[in-house]
Amino acid sequence: DAQADTHGRLTQATHTVNYPVDFAARGQFRFRAQPVIPADVKAGEYSGALTFVVTYQ
């Protein structure tokens, strides 16, 4: 969303997206998630999780 204060990738260091109160009050958020696979991955089984938490203040 254009209203978000972060438009790049979400990482462990950059993991918060803030919205203006008037926009957030309407409750319409859109996200697209895509895994980033490192180039040096070895054969094996990998697993992970994506957690989405909405906090209103």
Beta strands, then each sheet from edge to edge (+ up, - down):
end
